[in-house]
Amino acid sequence: MKTTNLFFLSIKQLHCNVPALLGAALLLGCGSHEDHAHEHPHHEGHHTHTHAAPHGGTMVVFGKEACHLEFVHDAEAGSLTIYAIQFHPKETLMKLPMPSIRVKAKTEDAEHVLECQAVVNPTFGNTAERSSEYAAQAEWLKTPTAFEGEVVFLKLEGGAEFSNKTFQFPKSP
């Protein structure tokens, strides 16, 4: 009884189908990006994209998409809420191992410091020491407000740390 070397047969078949495999790879590219909303502007060879803010706020990216903070202003309540979001591999709220996030805000006429405290919410597993939502209230937030912001310090689970990240609120188009 004659046996066939399946490994040899597979390599031989693969070799004959290389053009078809290369064509398929080119058609597929890097995969589909339809699983979440983001734009892909291409500028001189640079590949960047942005994500839609789930709560209608201003998105600020940390690292190479390690974390996104969404800043949401509620003028009626005089509050600023921060949501920590991870978009890859799928959109989800992410817990930060921090009891608060300090944000410096420079308006036209003053400089402010907000100490955004962890929002405790057992439904989402948010505690005072580890949360995906942070909030602060201040009298100056009761008016429509644009400011130059700075996240003084941010720590992610796993140890990544970021300092003095600046942003514009609301983000300019």
ChimeraX commands (.cxc) that place a marker at each C-alpha (Angstrom):
marker #1 position 0.00,0.00,0.00 radius 0.5
marker #1 position 1.40,3.37,-1.04 radius 0.5
marker #1 position 1.20,6.34,1.37 radius 0.5
marker #1 position 1.15,9.96,0.28 radius 0.5
marker #1 position 3.18,12.63,2.02 radius 0.5
marker #1 position 0.42,15.18,2.83 radius 0.5
marker #1 position 2.95,17.88,3.71 radius 0.5
marker #1 position 4.60,17.62,0.31 radius 0.5
marker #1 position 1.22,17.58,-1.42 radius 0.5
marker #1 position 0.09,20.69,0.47 radius 0.5
marker #1 position 3.27,22.63,-0.37 radius 0.5
marker #1 position 2.99,21.60,-4.01 radius 0.5
marker #1 position -0.65,22.71,-4.18 radius 0.5
marker #1 position 0.19,25.94,-2.37 radius 0.5
marker #1 position 3.00,26.67,-4.82 radius 0.5
marker #1 position 0.60,26.29,-7.75 radius 0.5
marker #1 position -1.92,28.67,-6.12 radius 0.5
marker #1 position 0.46,31.48,-5.12 radius 0.5
marker #1 position -0.92,33.95,-7.71 radius 0.5
marker #1 position -4.49,33.29,-6.54 radius 0.5
marker #1 position -3.49,33.67,-2.87 radius 0.5
marker #1 position -1.66,36.96,-3.54 radius 0.5
marker #1 position -4.65,38.30,-5.42 radius 0.5
marker #1 position -6.97,37.40,-2.57 radius 0.5
marker #1 position -4.64,39.02,-0.04 radius 0.5
marker #1 position -4.58,42.26,-2.05 radius 0.5
marker #1 position -8.37,42.30,-2.30 radius 0.5
marker #1 position -8.81,41.71,1.42 radius 0.5
marker #1 position -6.19,44.26,2.43 radius 0.5
marker #1 position -6.01,44.81,6.18 radius 0.5
marker #1 position -9.54,43.62,6.83 radius 0.5
marker #1 position -12.86,45.33,7.28 radius 0.5
marker #1 position -13.15,48.41,9.46 radius 0.5
marker #1 position -16.92,48.51,9.45 radius 0.5
marker #1 position -17.25,47.16,12.99 radius 0.5
marker #1 position -17.02,50.70,14.47 radius 0.5
marker #1 position -17.47,54.22,13.19 radius 0.5
marker #1 position -14.33,56.10,12.31 radius 0.5
marker #1 position -12.95,58.16,9.50 radius 0.5
marker #1 position -9.81,57.39,7.53 radius 0.5
marker #1 position -8.30,60.57,6.11 radius 0.5
marker #1 position -5.07,59.81,4.28 radius 0.5
marker #1 position -2.41,62.52,4.19 radius 0.5
marker #1 position 0.90,61.98,2.42 radius 0.5
marker #1 position 1.28,58.37,3.48 radius 0.5
marker #1 position 0.10,58.82,7.09 radius 0.5
marker #1 position -2.73,56.61,8.25 radius 0.5
marker #1 position -4.86,58.25,10.95 radius 0.5
marker #1 position -8.41,57.79,12.05 radius 0.5
marker #1 position -10.81,59.14,14.61 radius 0.5
marker #1 position -13.67,57.58,16.50 radius 0.5
marker #1 position -17.14,58.97,17.00 radius 0.5
marker #1 position -17.70,60.07,20.60 radius 0.5
marker #1 position -20.36,57.72,22.04 radius 0.5
marker #1 position -21.74,60.42,24.39 radius 0.5
marker #1 position -21.41,63.33,21.94 radius 0.5
marker #1 position -18.34,64.81,23.65 radius 0.5
marker #1 position -14.77,65.60,22.70 radius 0.5
marker #1 position -12.36,62.69,22.22 radius 0.5
marker #1 position -8.73,62.79,23.36 radius 0.5
marker #1 position -6.42,59.90,22.40 radius 0.5
marker #1 position -3.60,58.63,24.61 radius 0.5
marker #1 position -0.72,56.65,23.16 radius 0.5
marker #1 position -1.30,54.76,19.94 radius 0.5
marker #1 position -4.99,54.25,20.69 radius 0.5
marker #1 position -4.21,52.77,24.11 radius 0.5
marker #1 position -7.05,54.81,25.60 radius 0.5
marker #1 position -9.53,57.47,24.56 radius 0.5
marker #1 position -11.00,59.91,27.04 radius 0.5
marker #1 position -14.31,61.46,26.08 radius 0.5
marker #1 position -15.04,64.82,27.73 radius 0.5
marker #1 position -18.75,65.65,28.04 radius 0.5
marker #1 position -19.87,69.09,29.27 radius 0.5
marker #1 position -23.31,69.62,30.84 radius 0.5
marker #1 position -23.80,73.39,31.25 radius 0.5
marker #1 position -27.13,73.00,33.06 radius 0.5
marker #1 position -25.55,70.84,35.77 radius 0.5
marker #1 position -22.22,72.70,35.67 radius 0.5
marker #1 position -20.37,69.42,35.21 radius 0.5
marker #1 position -17.70,67.78,33.14 radius 0.5
marker #1 position -17.80,63.99,32.79 radius 0.5
marker #1 position -14.92,61.92,31.45 radius 0.5
marker #1 position -15.46,58.44,29.99 radius 0.5
marker #1 position -12.47,56.12,29.46 radius 0.5
marker #1 position -13.01,54.15,26.26 radius 0.5
marker #1 position -11.11,51.49,24.37 radius 0.5
marker #1 position -12.02,51.09,20.68 radius 0.5
marker #1 position -9.80,48.18,19.66 radius 0.5
marker #1 position -10.46,45.34,19.23 radius 0.5
marker #1 position -14.02,46.53,20.00 radius 0.5
marker #1 position -15.60,49.55,21.66 radius 0.5
marker #1 position -15.85,49.16,25.41 radius 0.5
marker #1 position -15.54,51.27,28.54 radius 0.5
marker #1 position -12.19,50.67,30.20 radius 0.5
marker #1 position -11.36,50.89,33.88 radius 0.5
marker #1 position -8.54,53.18,34.98 radius 0.5
marker #1 position -6.71,52.37,38.23 radius 0.5
marker #1 position -7.11,55.94,39.52 radius 0.5
marker #1 position -9.40,57.57,42.10 radius 0.5
marker #1 position -9.41,60.86,40.14 radius 0.5
marker #1 position -8.20,62.61,36.99 radius 0.5
marker #1 position -6.88,66.16,37.31 radius 0.5
marker #1 position -7.68,68.46,34.40 radius 0.5
marker #1 position -6.32,71.96,33.99 radius 0.5
marker #1 position -8.56,74.24,31.95 radius 0.5
marker #1 position -7.62,77.64,30.56 radius 0.5
marker #1 position -10.59,79.75,29.44 radius 0.5
marker #1 position -10.44,83.23,27.90 radius 0.5
marker #1 position -10.34,84.91,31.28 radius 0.5
marker #1 position -9.11,82.39,33.86 radius 0.5
marker #1 position -7.28,79.18,34.64 radius 0.5
marker #1 position -9.09,76.40,36.50 radius 0.5
marker #1 position -8.24,72.99,37.94 radius 0.5
marker #1 position -10.86,70.25,37.98 radius 0.5
marker #1 position -10.39,67.17,40.13 radius 0.5
marker #1 position -12.65,64.69,38.33 radius 0.5
marker #1 position -13.54,61.97,40.84 radius 0.5
marker #1 position -14.23,58.33,39.99 radius 0.5
marker #1 position -17.96,57.73,39.62 radius 0.5
marker #1 position -18.94,54.68,41.67 radius 0.5
marker #1 position -21.38,52.52,39.73 radius 0.5
marker #1 position -21.74,48.85,40.74 radius 0.5
marker #1 position -23.65,48.09,37.52 radius 0.5
marker #1 position -20.48,48.78,35.53 radius 0.5
marker #1 position -18.09,47.56,38.23 radius 0.5
marker #1 position -16.82,51.11,38.84 radius 0.5
marker #1 position -15.35,51.73,42.29 radius 0.5
marker #1 position -13.80,54.77,43.96 radius 0.5
marker #1 position -10.34,53.38,43.09 radius 0.5
marker #1 position -10.97,51.86,39.63 radius 0.5
marker #1 position -13.50,53.39,37.25 radius 0.5
marker #1 position -14.38,54.08,33.61 radius 0.5
marker #1 position -16.23,57.31,34.46 radius 0.5
marker #1 position -15.02,60.46,36.24 radius 0.5
marker #1 position -16.89,63.70,36.99 radius 0.5
marker #1 position -16.42,67.17,38.43 radius 0.5
marker #1 position -18.70,70.15,39.03 radius 0.5
marker #1 position -17.78,73.82,39.03 radius 0.5
marker #1 position -19.65,77.10,38.81 radius 0.5
marker #1 position -17.68,78.20,35.73 radius 0.5
marker #1 position -18.93,75.09,33.87 radius 0.5
marker #1 position -22.52,76.46,34.03 radius 0.5
marker #1 position -21.88,78.57,30.94 radius 0.5
marker #1 position -21.09,77.46,27.40 radius 0.5
marker #1 position -17.38,76.90,27.74 radius 0.5
marker #1 position -14.45,76.50,25.42 radius 0.5
marker #1 position -11.06,75.88,26.96 radius 0.5
marker #1 position -7.53,74.64,26.43 radius 0.5
marker #1 position -7.32,71.52,28.54 radius 0.5
marker #1 position -4.55,69.43,29.99 radius 0.5
marker #1 position -4.81,66.00,31.56 radius 0.5
marker #1 position -2.10,66.23,34.20 radius 0.5
marker #1 position -1.62,62.46,34.67 radius 0.5
marker #1 position -3.26,59.28,33.41 radius 0.5
marker #1 position -2.42,55.71,34.33 radius 0.5
marker #1 position -3.74,52.65,32.52 radius 0.5
marker #1 position -4.02,49.13,33.78 radius 0.5
marker #1 position -0.85,47.37,32.74 radius 0.5
marker #1 position 1.29,50.31,33.85 radius 0.5
marker #1 position 1.27,52.73,30.89 radius 0.5
marker #1 position 1.39,56.33,32.10 radius 0.5
marker #1 position 0.81,59.66,30.35 radius 0.5
marker #1 position 1.52,63.19,31.60 radius 0.5
marker #1 position 0.54,66.68,30.54 radius 0.5
marker #1 position -1.60,65.72,27.53 radius 0.5
marker #1 position -3.11,68.89,26.05 radius 0.5
marker #1 position -6.32,69.20,24.05 radius 0.5
marker #1 position -8.88,71.74,22.85 radius 0.5
marker #1 position -12.44,71.60,24.21 radius 0.5
marker #1 position -14.60,71.42,22.31 radius 0.5
marker #1 position -12.47,69.99,19.56 radius 0.5
marker #1 position -12.24,72.28,16.53 radius 0.5
marker #1 position -13.61,70.78,13.29 radius 0.5
marker link #1:1,2 radius 0.2
marker link #1:2,3 radius 0.2
marker link #1:3,4 radius 0.2
marker link #1:4,5 radius 0.2
marker link #1:5,6 radius 0.2
marker link #1:6,7 radius 0.2
marker link #1:7,8 radius 0.2
marker link #1:8,9 radius 0.2
marker link #1:9,10 radius 0.2
marker link #1:10,11 radius 0.2
marker link #1:11,12 radius 0.2
marker link #1:12,13 radius 0.2
marker link #1:13,14 radius 0.2
marker link #1:14,15 radius 0.2
marker link #1:15,16 radius 0.2
marker link #1:16,17 radius 0.2
marker link #1:17,18 radius 0.2
marker link #1:18,19 radius 0.2
marker link #1:19,20 radius 0.2
marker link #1:20,21 radius 0.2
marker link #1:21,22 radius 0.2
marker link #1:22,23 radius 0.2
marker link #1:23,24 radius 0.2
marker link #1:24,25 radius 0.2
marker link #1:25,26 radius 0.2
marker link #1:26,27 radius 0.2
marker link #1:27,28 radius 0.2
marker link #1:28,29 radius 0.2
marker link #1:29,30 radius 0.2
marker link #1:30,31 radius 0.2
marker link #1:31,32 radius 0.2
marker link #1:32,33 radius 0.2
marker link #1:33,34 radius 0.2
marker link #1:34,35 radius 0.2
marker link #1:35,36 radius 0.2
marker link #1:36,37 radius 0.2
marker link #1:37,38 radius 0.2
marker link #1:38,39 radius 0.2
marker link #1:39,40 radius 0.2
marker link #1:40,41 radius 0.2
marker link #1:41,42 radius 0.2
marker link #1:42,43 radius 0.2
marker link #1:43,44 radius 0.2
marker link #1:44,45 radius 0.2
marker link #1:45,46 radius 0.2
marker link #1:46,47 radius 0.2
marker link #1:47,48 radius 0.2
marker link #1:48,49 radius 0.2
marker link #1:49,50 radius 0.2
marker link #1:50,51 radius 0.2
marker link #1:51,52 radius 0.2
marker link #1:52,53 radius 0.2
marker link #1:53,54 radius 0.2
marker link #1:54,55 radius 0.2
marker link #1:55,56 radius 0.2
marker link #1:56,57 radius 0.2
marker link #1:57,58 radius 0.2
marker link #1:58,59 radius 0.2
marker link #1:59,60 radius 0.2
marker link #1:60,61 radius 0.2
marker link #1:61,62 radius 0.2
marker link #1:62,63 radius 0.2
marker link #1:63,64 radius 0.2
marker link #1:64,65 radius 0.2
marker link #1:65,66 radius 0.2
marker link #1:66,67 radius 0.2
marker link #1:67,68 radius 0.2
marker link #1:68,69 radius 0.2
marker link #1:69,70 radius 0.2
marker link #1:70,71 radius 0.2
marker link #1:71,72 radius 0.2
marker link #1:72,73 radius 0.2
marker link #1:73,74 radius 0.2
marker link #1:74,75 radius 0.2
marker link #1:75,76 radius 0.2
marker link #1:76,77 radius 0.2
marker link #1:77,78 radius 0.2
marker link #1:78,79 radius 0.2
marker link #1:79,80 radius 0.2
marker link #1:80,81 radius 0.2
marker link #1:81,82 radius 0.2
marker link #1:82,83 radius 0.2
marker link #1:83,84 radius 0.2
marker link #1:84,85 radius 0.2
marker link #1:85,86 radius 0.2
marker link #1:86,87 radius 0.2
marker link #1:87,88 radius 0.2
marker link #1:88,89 radius 0.2
marker link #1:89,90 radius 0.2
marker link #1:90,91 radius 0.2
marker link #1:91,92 radius 0.2
marker link #1:92,93 radius 0.2
marker link #1:93,94 radius 0.2
marker link #1:94,95 radius 0.2
marker link #1:95,96 radius 0.2
marker link #1:96,97 radius 0.2
marker link #1:97,98 radius 0.2
marker link #1:98,99 radius 0.2
marker link #1:99,100 radius 0.2
marker link #1:100,101 radius 0.2
marker link #1:101,102 radius 0.2
marker link #1:102,103 radius 0.2
marker link #1:103,104 radius 0.2
marker link #1:104,105 radius 0.2
marker link #1:105,106 radius 0.2
marker link #1:106,107 radius 0.2
marker link #1:107,108 radius 0.2
marker link #1:108,109 radius 0.2
marker link #1:109,110 radius 0.2
marker link #1:110,111 radius 0.2
marker link #1:111,112 radius 0.2
marker link #1:112,113 radius 0.2
marker link #1:113,114 radius 0.2
marker link #1:114,115 radius 0.2
marker link #1:115,116 radius 0.2
marker link #1:116,117 radius 0.2
marker link #1:117,118 radius 0.2
marker link #1:118,119 radius 0.2
marker link #1:119,120 radius 0.2
marker link #1:120,121 radius 0.2
marker link #1:121,122 radius 0.2
marker link #1:122,123 radius 0.2
marker link #1:123,124 radius 0.2
marker link #1:124,125 radius 0.2
marker link #1:125,126 radius 0.2
marker link #1:126,127 radius 0.2
marker link #1:127,128 radius 0.2
marker link #1:128,129 radius 0.2
marker link #1:129,130 radius 0.2
marker link #1:130,131 radius 0.2
marker link #1:131,132 radius 0.2
marker link #1:132,133 radius 0.2
marker link #1:133,134 radius 0.2
marker link #1:134,135 radius 0.2
marker link #1:135,136 radius 0.2
marker link #1:136,137 radius 0.2
marker link #1:137,138 radius 0.2
marker link #1:138,139 radius 0.2
marker link #1:139,140 radius 0.2
marker link #1:140,141 radius 0.2
marker link #1:141,142 radius 0.2
marker link #1:142,143 radius 0.2
marker link #1:143,144 radius 0.2
marker link #1:144,145 radius 0.2
marker link #1:145,146 radius 0.2
marker link #1:146,147 radius 0.2
marker link #1:147,148 radius 0.2
marker link #1:148,149 radius 0.2
marker link #1:149,150 radius 0.2
marker link #1:150,151 radius 0.2
marker link #1:151,152 radius 0.2
marker link #1:152,153 radius 0.2
marker link #1:153,154 radius 0.2
marker link #1:154,155 radius 0.2
marker link #1:155,156 radius 0.2
marker link #1:156,157 radius 0.2
marker link #1:157,158 radius 0.2
marker link #1:158,159 radius 0.2
marker link #1:159,160 radius 0.2
marker link #1:160,161 radius 0.2
marker link #1:161,162 radius 0.2
marker link #1:162,163 radius 0.2
marker link #1:163,164 radius 0.2
marker link #1:164,165 radius 0.2
marker link #1:165,166 radius 0.2
marker link #1:166,167 radius 0.2
marker link #1:167,168 radius 0.2
marker link #1:168,169 radius 0.2
marker link #1:169,170 radius 0.2
marker link #1:170,171 radius 0.2
marker link #1:171,172 radius 0.2
marker link #1:172,173 radius 0.2
view
